[in-house]
Amino acid sequence: MVPKPPKINAFGYILMDYNTGEILASNNAHKKLHPASLTKILTSYVIGTELKNGNIKNDDIVQITENAWAKNFPGSSKMFLAPNQKVTVSELNQGIIIQSGNDACVALAEHIAGSQSTFVDMMNKQAQKLGMKNSHFSNVDGLDAPNLYTTPYDMAILSKALIKHLPEEYKIYSEKKFTWNGITQHNRNSLLWDKSLNVDGLKTGHTDEAGYSLITSATSSPEGKGMRLISVVMGTKSKKERAAANRSLLQYGFRFFKTVSPKKAGEIITTKKVWFGTSDEIKIGSLTNTYVTIPSSQVKNLKAKIIIDKKLEAPINKNQVVGEIFYELKGEKLKSYPLVALTSSQEAGFFSKIFDYISLAIHNLFS
């Protein structure tokens, strides 16, 4: 039996396995809440996508406008930009992720999209594309505004996508400090310093309305390998509470659950006879690692079942789906993955096909 999750005093939270998407603990996971600076993860995602697609470059120079002047953001986090300064895209990106600079968000939004409003449109389109169905963003920095909301689940989906699709962008989230223009600021994610965990991201958020929030991701090994978890805690009462809540959730997940991958991408799982083909059989496997998350105590009881199409006839192309593998625990189906042809078999010539027709007829007669 897996014990109950730790008690978390927050508006909402979720603990998700990165590889499987399995939810290990949650409360109000789909409740609409104010994201505060968690918004900047989506801002960062759009920036990282623009960099990946080659639309901007890290060494591009951005001239700071009055809209991005630090004086426009009294009492909030900033990079301390001033009008007419020239700053690189890379520096501004670090200013957003590490320093949580509201001014840096505006500067890069204007550079990429021409205006903040156009960039916000890009953010919302990206959110919908990622499946963030209960989210809407009204600005680039997350300061309280009408029609600005998200959910713990949606933020977990976003964090997972950033880690998976934008590894270069995600690396910045592990940096503990950043110095620009003689001003050094430390990353507000205090769990980066926690030696009991292998946290390598993501971000904090706070406004009076949102409370204190934190999203973290950590792996089960110091090398960044093994099981990876994503913890989203939104709306605690203090910096200390948000850190403690994330720590408790991550420790709970790593202690009582395990993510395994019994079959690896490209591994030959089985072979199967092919009728009317240039090859008598094909090799079958999965295009991805077949991850499944289960209680640690139940790993030995995990079973796999393989189902292949009853009769495979050429042509069979490489990567063509020919069946599935599913994992079950105590008779309960947990997760399934498509199985594909790792090798191909093209349609055979006339005389070879005649021989197979006869063989198949005999096979069917005695089956």
C-alpha positions in Angstrom: 0.0 0.0 0.0 1.2 3.5 -0.8 0.7 6.0 2.0 -1.3 9.1 1.6 0.5 12.2 0.1 1.8 14.8 2.5 -0.6 17.5 3.6 0.0 20.6 1.5 -1.5 23.9 2.6 -2.0 25.6 -0.8 -4.7 26.7 -3.2 -3.8 23.8 -5.4 -0.9 21.4 -6.3 0.1 18.4 -8.4 2.9 15.9 -8.5 3.5 14.4 -12.0 5.9 11.9 -13.4 7.7 13.5 -16.3 8.0 10.5 -18.6 4.5 9.0 -18.1 2.4 11.9 -17.1 1.1 9.9 -14.2 -0.3 12.0 -11.4 1.1 10.8 -8.1 -0.6 13.4 -5.8 -2.9 16.4 -6.4 -5.5 18.7 -4.9 -7.5 21.3 -7.0 -5.2 20.3 -9.9 -7.8 21.8 -12.4 -8.8 24.9 -10.3 -8.2 28.2 -12.1 -5.6 30.2 -10.1 -3.5 33.3 -10.6 0.0 32.3 -11.8 2.0 35.4 -10.9 5.6 35.0 -12.2 4.9 31.3 -13.1 3.6 33.1 -16.3 7.3 33.6 -17.2 7.7 29.9 -17.9 5.3 30.3 -20.9 7.1 33.6 -21.8 10.3 31.6 -21.7 8.8 28.7 -23.8 7.9 31.1 -26.6 11.4 32.7 -26.4 13.0 29.3 -26.5 10.9 28.2 -29.5 11.8 31.4 -31.4 15.5 30.6 -30.7 15.1 27.0 -31.7 13.4 28.0 -34.9 16.1 30.5 -35.8 13.8 33.5 -35.7 16.1 35.2 -33.2 19.6 34.5 -32.0 21.2 34.7 -28.5 23.7 37.4 -29.6 21.0 39.6 -31.2 21.1 43.1 -29.7 17.9 44.5 -28.2 17.6 48.3 -27.6 15.5 48.9 -24.4 12.4 51.1 -24.8 10.7 53.2 -22.2 8.1 50.4 -21.9 10.8 48.1 -20.5 12.2 50.6 -18.1 12.7 49.1 -14.6 11.0 52.2 -13.1 7.7 50.9 -14.6 7.8 48.0 -12.1 8.1 49.4 -8.6 8.1 46.8 -5.8 8.4 43.9 -8.2 11.3 41.8 -9.6 13.3 43.3 -12.4 16.6 43.2 -14.2 17.1 47.0 -13.7 16.9 48.0 -17.4 17.0 51.6 -18.6 15.9 53.2 -21.9 18.3 53.0 -24.8 20.5 50.4 -23.2 21.6 47.7 -25.6 21.3 44.1 -24.2 21.6 40.7 -25.9 18.8 38.3 -26.2 20.8 35.8 -24.1 21.2 38.3 -21.3 17.5 39.2 -21.3 16.5 35.6 -21.3 18.7 34.9 -18.2 17.2 38.0 -16.7 13.7 36.5 -17.1 14.5 33.0 -15.9 17.0 33.6 -13.1 16.1 37.1 -12.0 12.4 37.0 -12.8 12.8 40.4 -14.5 9.5 41.9 -15.5 11.4 44.6 -17.5 13.3 41.8 -19.4 9.9 40.2 -20.3 8.7 43.4 -21.9 12.0 44.0 -23.7 12.0 40.5 -25.4 8.3 40.5 -26.1 8.7 43.8 -28.0 11.8 42.5 -29.8 10.1 39.3 -30.9 6.6 40.4 -31.6 6.7 44.2 -31.9 4.4 44.7 -29.0 3.4 43.0 -25.7 -0.1 42.3 -26.9 1.0 40.5 -30.0 3.4 38.4 -27.9 0.6 37.6 -25.4 -1.4 36.3 -28.4 1.6 34.0 -29.2 1.6 32.8 -25.6 -2.1 31.9 -25.6 -1.8 30.1 -29.0 1.2 28.1 -27.6 -0.7 27.3 -24.5 -3.6 25.9 -26.4 -1.3 23.9 -28.7 0.3 22.3 -25.6 -3.2 21.4 -24.3 -3.4 23.9 -21.5 -7.2 24.0 -21.8 -7.9 25.9 -18.5 -5.4 28.7 -19.0 -5.4 32.2 -20.3 -2.7 34.8 -20.1 -3.1 38.6 -20.2 0.5 39.8 -20.0 4.1 38.7 -20.3 5.2 39.0 -16.7 2.3 37.6 -14.6 1.4 40.7 -12.6 -2.2 40.5 -11.4 -4.5 41.3 -14.3 -8.1 40.5 -15.4 -8.5 37.3 -17.3 -5.1 35.9 -16.2 -5.4 32.3 -14.9 -4.0 28.8 -15.1 -4.2 25.5 -13.2 -1.6 23.4 -11.4 -2.2 20.7 -14.1 -1.7 23.1 -17.0 1.5 24.4 -15.5 2.8 20.8 -15.1 2.0 20.2 -18.8 3.9 23.4 -19.8 6.9 22.5 -17.6 7.0 19.0 -19.1 6.9 20.4 -22.6 9.7 22.9 -21.9 12.0 20.2 -20.4 11.3 17.9 -23.4 11.3 20.2 -26.3 13.6 23.0 -25.3 16.6 21.5 -23.4 18.8 24.5 -24.0 16.3 26.9 -22.6 15.7 24.6 -19.6 19.4 24.5 -18.7 19.1 28.2 -17.7 16.6 27.3 -15.0 19.4 25.5 -13.0 21.6 28.5 -12.9 21.8 29.9 -9.3 22.7 33.5 -10.1 23.1 36.0 -12.8 25.1 39.3 -13.0 24.2 42.0 -15.4 25.5 45.6 -15.3 27.3 45.0 -12.0 24.1 43.8 -10.3 24.1 40.1 -9.1 20.8 38.5 -8.3 20.2 34.9 -7.1 17.7 32.5 -8.4 14.6 32.6 -6.2 14.1 28.8 -6.5 15.7 27.9 -3.1 15.5 24.2 -3.7 18.4 24.5 -6.2 20.6 24.6 -3.1 18.9 21.7 -1.4 21.4 18.8 -1.3 18.8 16.2 -0.4 17.2 16.6 -3.8 18.5 16.9 -7.4 16.4 19.9 -8.4 17.4 21.6 -11.7 14.4 23.9 -12.3 11.8 25.6 -12.6 10.4 28.9 -11.2 8.8 30.9 -8.3 5.9 33.2 -8.4 4.3 35.7 -6.0 1.7 38.5 -5.9 -0.7 39.4 -3.2 -3.6 37.7 -5.0 -1.7 34.6 -6.1 0.1 33.9 -2.9 3.5 32.2 -3.0 4.0 29.6 -5.7 6.8 27.3 -6.9 7.2 24.8 -9.6 10.2 22.4 -9.4 11.5 19.5 -11.3 14.0 16.9 -10.0 15.6 13.6 -10.9 16.3 10.6 -8.9 20.1 10.7 -9.6 22.6 13.6 -9.4 23.5 13.1 -13.0 20.0 14.1 -14.1 19.1 10.6 -15.1 16.5 8.2 -13.8 13.0 9.1 -12.7 12.0 12.8 -13.1 9.2 14.4 -11.2 7.5 17.8 -11.7 5.9 19.4 -8.6 3.6 22.4 -8.9 2.4 24.2 -5.7 0.3 27.3 -6.1 -0.9 29.7 -3.4 1.0 29.1 -0.2 1.4 31.7 2.5 5.2 32.2 2.4 8.5 31.5 0.6 9.3 29.0 3.2 6.0 27.1 2.8 6.2 26.9 -0.9 9.7 25.4 -0.7 8.7 23.0 2.0 5.6 21.8 0.1 7.6 21.1 -3.0 10.3 19.3 -1.0 7.7 17.1 0.7 6.0 16.2 -2.6 9.2 15.3 -4.4 10.5 13.2 -1.5 7.1 11.4 -1.4 7.2 10.7 -5.1 10.8 9.4 -5.1 10.3 7.3 -2.0 7.1 5.5 -2.9 7.0 5.3 -6.7 9.3 4.2 -9.4 9.2 4.8 -13.2 10.6 1.9 -15.2 11.1 1.3 -18.9 11.1 -2.5 -19.4 11.4 -2.1 -23.2 13.6 0.5 -24.8 13.2 2.4 -28.0 14.3 0.4 -31.0 14.7 -2.8 -29.0 13.5 -6.0 -30.7 10.5 -7.2 -28.7 9.4 -10.0 -30.9 9.3 -11.2 -34.6 6.3 -12.1 -36.7 5.6 -14.0 -39.9 4.8 -11.9 -43.0 2.8 -13.3 -45.8 3.4 -12.4 -49.5 6.5 -10.5 -48.7 10.2 -10.3 -49.8 11.1 -11.1 -46.2 9.5 -14.0 -44.3 9.3 -12.1 -41.0 9.7 -8.7 -39.5 11.3 -7.5 -36.3 8.9 -5.6 -34.0 9.5 -3.0 -31.3 8.6 0.4 -30.0 9.7 3.8 -31.3 9.9 5.1 -27.7 10.9 3.9 -24.3 7.9 2.2 -22.8 7.7 4.0 -19.4 5.3 3.1 -16.7 5.0 4.5 -13.2 4.0 2.2 -10.3 4.5 1.9 -6.5 8.1 0.9 -5.8 6.9 -2.2 -3.9 5.1 -3.5 -6.9 7.8 -3.4 -9.6 8.3 -7.2 -9.3 4.6 -7.7 -10.1 4.5 -5.7 -13.3 3.5 -7.8 -16.3 3.6 -7.0 -20.0 1.3 -8.3 -22.7 2.0 -8.1 -26.4 -0.8 -8.1 -29.1 0.2 -8.3 -32.7 -2.1 -8.2 -35.7 -3.2 -11.8 -36.5 -2.1 -11.8 -40.1 0.6 -9.5 -41.5 0.6 -9.2 -45.2 3.1 -7.4 -47.3 3.9 -4.6 -48.0 4.9 -3.8 -44.4 6.8 -0.6 -44.1 9.3 0.3 -41.5 7.7 2.1 -38.5 4.2 0.9 -39.5 2.0 0.1 -36.5 1.4 -3.7 -36.2 0.3 -4.1 -32.6 0.6 -2.9 -29.1 2.3 -3.7 -25.8 0.5 -2.9 -22.5 1.5 -3.2 -18.9 -0.7 -4.4 -16.2 -0.5 -4.7 -12.4 -2.7 -7.2 -10.6 -5.0 -7.4 -13.7 -5.3 -3.6 -14.1 -4.2 -2.2 -17.4 -1.9 0.7 -16.7 -0.3 2.0 -19.9 0.0 0.9 -23.5 2.3 1.7 -26.4 2.0 1.0 -30.1 4.4 -1.6 -31.6 5.9 -1.0 -35.0 7.8 -2.8 -37.7 11.5 -2.2 -37.1 12.2 -3.8 -40.5 10.2 -3.8 -43.7 8.9 -6.4 -46.1 8.0 -5.4 -49.6 5.5 -7.2 -51.7 7.0 -10.4 -53.2 6.9 -11.5 -56.8 4.2 -13.6 -58.4 5.6 -17.1 -57.9 6.6 -16.3 -54.2 3.1 -15.1 -53.6 1.6 -18.3 -55.1 3.7 -20.4 -52.7 2.5 -18.3 -49.8 -1.2 -18.6 -50.9 -0.8 -22.4 -50.7 1.0 -22.3 -47.4 -1.6 -19.9 -45.9 -4.5 -22.2 -47.1 -2.9 -25.2 -45.4 -2.2 -23.1 -42.3 -5.8 -22.0 -42.1 -7.1 -25.5 -42.7 -5.3 -26.9 -39.6 -5.7 -23.8 -37.4 
